[in-house]
């Protein structure tokens, strides 16, 4: 393990979301904080500054965001399918209304009104 500054907290072994902290790197973030090598539950690795871990700004290697996009896309498709059915039903209702209007007009015409 790399030597940490006196004011740095050792995060090795801690879990943040899907990430498990493996070790500190020699890299430092722009703010001067330690950058940690983390292993994700999916098997990916990511380098993350300690404030991002502690504040919950980074919770995975990127797989969580990809999963969320996939779920949103599937939800969107399901809604589209519901709307498609609804629009088809509306089209059928409109056709039926048009038929009823034609029947009503023909009744009025036959009655001479």
C-alpha positions in Angstrom: 0.0 0.0 0.0 1.2 3.5 -0.8 2.0 5.8 2.2 -0.8 8.2 3.0 -0.5 11.7 4.3 -1.1 12.1 8.1 -4.5 13.7 7.6 -5.7 11.1 5.1 -8.1 8.3 6.2 -7.3 4.8 5.0 -10.3 3.6 3.0 -8.9 0.2 2.1 -11.5 -2.5 2.3 -14.4 -0.2 2.7 -17.4 -0.5 0.4 -19.1 2.5 -1.3 -22.1 1.5 -3.4 -20.9 -1.3 -5.7 -17.2 -0.3 -5.2 -14.8 -1.9 -2.8 -11.6 0.2 -2.2 -8.5 -1.8 -3.0 -5.6 0.6 -2.5 -4.4 4.2 -2.6 -2.6 5.3 -5.7 0.2 7.8 -6.0 -2.1 10.0 -8.0 -3.8 13.0 -6.4 -6.9 14.8 -7.4 -6.9 18.5 -8.3 -7.9 19.3 -4.7 -4.9 17.2 -3.4 -7.1 14.4 -2.1 -6.0 10.7 -2.5 -7.2 8.8 -5.6 -8.2 5.2 -4.7 -8.2 2.1 -6.9 -11.6 0.5 -6.5 -13.0 -2.8 -7.7 -16.7 -2.9 -8.8 -19.1 -5.7 -8.1 -19.3 -6.3 -11.9 -15.5 -6.8 -12.1 -14.5 -3.4 -13.5 -12.0 -1.1 -11.8 -12.1 2.6 -11.4 -9.8 5.3 -9.9 -11.8 7.6 -7.6 -10.9 10.6 -5.4 -11.7 10.0 -1.7 -14.3 12.9 -1.5 -16.2 11.3 -4.4 -16.4 8.0 -2.5 -17.3 9.5 0.8 -20.0 11.8 -0.6 -21.5 9.0 -2.7 -20.8 10.8 -6.0 -19.4 7.6 -7.5 -21.0 4.3 -6.7 -19.8 2.0 -9.5 -17.4 1.8 -12.4 -20.2 3.0 -14.7 -22.2 -0.2 -14.8 -25.0 1.3 -12.6 -25.6 4.2 -15.0 -25.7 1.8 -17.9 -28.2 -0.4 -16.0 -30.4 2.7 -15.3 -30.3 3.6 -19.0 -31.3 0.1 -19.9 -34.2 0.1 -17.4 -35.4 3.6 -18.6 -35.3 2.4 -22.2 -37.3 -0.7 -21.4 -39.8 1.3 -19.4 -40.1 3.8 -22.3 -40.7 0.9 -24.7 -43.4 -0.5 -22.4 -45.2 2.8 -22.2 -44.9 3.2 -26.0 -46.6 -0.2 -26.4 -49.4 0.8 -24.0 -49.9 4.0 -25.9 -49.8 2.1 -29.2 -52.7 -0.1 -28.0 -54.5 2.9 -26.6 -54.2 4.7 -30.0 -55.5 1.7 -31.8 -58.5 1.5 -29.4 -59.1 5.2 -30.0 -59.0 4.6 -33.7 -61.6 1.8 -33.3 -63.8 4.1 -31.2 -63.6 6.9 -33.7 -64.6 4.5 -36.5 -67.5 3.3 -34.4 -68.6 6.9 -33.6 -68.5 7.7 -37.3 -70.7 4.6 -38.1 -73.2 5.7 -35.4 -73.3 9.2 -36.8 -74.0 7.9 -40.3 -76.8 5.7 -38.9 -78.3 8.6 -37.0 -78.2 10.9 -40.1 -79.8 8.2 -42.2 -82.5 7.8 -39.6 -83.2 11.5 -39.5 -83.2 11.6 -43.3 -85.7 8.7 -43.5 -87.9 10.4 -41.0 -87.9 13.5 -43.2 -86.3 15.8 -40.6 
